[in-house]
């Protein structure tokens, strides 16, 4: 009798743990999705413009360096 009750309690605790885990995993997924969307809309365009500026400077410097060697 005691072993049956203990087994039932273990099963209930396992079930509660699994449902709690699914809730937290779902909330974490939603939070990561919202952060990803915000990054895509807000941060990425600014970073793209910043990297384009560095790309233009690097290409200009490479053209200047090649003109010195010739």
C-alpha positions in Angstrom: 0.0 0.0 0.0 2.7 2.4 1.0 4.7 1.6 -2.2 1.7 2.2 -4.3 1.1 5.6 -2.7 4.7 6.5 -3.1 4.6 5.4 -6.8 1.5 7.5 -7.4 3.1 10.5 -5.7 6.2 10.1 -7.9 4.0 10.0 -11.0 2.1 13.1 -9.9 5.4 15.0 -9.2 6.8 13.9 -12.5 3.7 15.1 -14.4 3.8 18.4 -12.5 7.5 18.8 -13.3 6.9 18.1 -17.0 4.1 20.6 -17.3 6.0 23.2 -15.4 9.0 22.6 -17.7 6.8 23.0 -20.8 5.4 26.3 -19.5 8.9 27.7 -18.8 10.3 26.5 -22.1 7.3 28.1 -23.9 7.8 31.4 -22.1 11.5 31.4 -22.9 10.8 30.7 -26.6 8.3 33.6 -26.7 10.8 35.9 -25.0 13.6 34.9 -27.5 11.2 35.4 -30.4 10.3 38.9 -29.2 14.0 39.8 -28.7 14.8 38.5 -32.2 12.0 40.6 -33.8 13.1 43.7 -32.0 16.7 43.1 -33.0 15.6 42.6 -36.6 13.6 45.8 -36.6 15.6 48.2 -34.5 19.3 47.1 -34.1 20.1 45.4 -37.4 19.5 48.4 -39.7 21.8 50.6 -37.6 24.5 47.9 -37.5 24.2 47.4 -41.3 24.7 51.1 -41.9 27.7 51.1 -39.5 29.3 48.2 -41.2 28.7 49.8 -44.6 30.6 52.8 -43.4 33.5 50.7 -42.4 33.4 48.8 -45.7 33.6 52.1 -47.6 36.5 53.3 -45.5 38.3 49.9 -46.1 37.8 50.0 -49.8 39.0 53.6 -50.0 42.1 52.7 -48.0 42.8 49.7 -50.2 42.5 51.9 -53.3 44.9 54.4 -51.8 47.4 51.7 -50.8 47.4 50.2 -54.3 48.0 53.6 -55.9 51.1 54.0 -53.7 52.6 50.7 -54.8 52.2 51.4 -58.5 
